[in-house]
């Protein structure tokens, strides 16, 4: 996928020569770019007359409920919705992608690349700072991405990056392992810029909020304060609890896919439930593998998918809508995967040896949608000769199953390992469907352990899209303006301040 950028004006003759072979994006220095209206999911302004306000704008504070705990050790690239929500307030990347797929300055003010997209040059913002006020320099970015020495002794840097060369405090040249002419490669959370870990275990961040260094007396609680001191956010984890109880207890906001929670919130005075972009496509990835070059996708009839969306899951769901980026192409614009490319899902070194597979549909533990789909598919498969033709086509191994098919949950790491070993009949997993477009979807999947495993070409899985799912933001009116990024990350502006 090729994008056009405005020419970048560089100060030196050497830089000018580089720029002649580059496409670039260069906002006016110091000029903030207006956010796309479509990306503002909760606008500024006062709540409707007569509605309870909850908090005053002067408090500039908001409390948010989380469904699972947040681990500082995993920052800045989270593995679950709660971690992604919190990390999104704390860490920033060089470039950000908005909900309409447009690249915006993050920590970088401008960027350019050579004709092939192999070498990239970034100019950092003058005002880019860590939480402690120290400048984000080119050296700091290179240190952030370094993960240890290679056999040759040179540092190994972030995913898809061969090297990062510092050319001054604000100039950084990045050499990729494979050509990649889309700047989205630098928007992935795994490349968020961080510093040394703080006393609280958090990597020093570059986002608009920082966590309080003093540990909370309540291990389920987390409090963030704005780096300018004008706002604060409190997070409270309610694992296994009913989110409706959190609303009754005074929480200001939460994100949920549960229709019961959403309906309850809409009935509460002063609350709104705002649908967010469709963010996941649930697929069934089936063993055994298909012959090389064969058809690797199935298309169930519309009525079957509608039945799954309406009856098998407890979430706002719809039949999966094509096109699907893993068949039409993500960052490369074609349905191919090249190991090492920053936006490509790398295949395992070899396909797993084929053997008798346990007759089970495996889903990730804790994912209620995946469990509901897996259990419904098992029920349909248990009809013997009456098994729907589309399901028999989607899961060819059903024809040879010698025992009753069951649904089984696994942790994400175990599920990914089972995929590589061919240790199940089929897998039901969510695949990112980013509002920012196919390229960003592929980048997010490449960093997702389960999605990366099932979509890698090595195992030769047959991928059948089932349902799309989207969450809703439940929020007390007037406590915050909220925007959504291309990867689904929410940004809060407590007190209803202008986003």
Helices and strands as residue ranges (DSSP letters): H 13-20, E 23-26, G 37-39, E 40-42, G 57-59, E 61-66, G 72-74, H 81-90, E 95-97, E 103-105, E 108-113, E 119-124, H 138-145, E 148-149, E 155-156, E 161-166, E 171-176, G 183-186, G 189-191, E 209-211, E 221-226, E 232-237, H 243-248, E 253-256, H 259-267, E 271-275, E 280-286, H 302-307, I 308-312, E 317-319, H 325-328, E 360-364, H 368-381, G 384-386, H 389-394, G 396-400, E 406-410, H 412-421, E 426-432, H 438-446, H 449-455, E 462-469, E 472-476, E 480-484, E 490-494
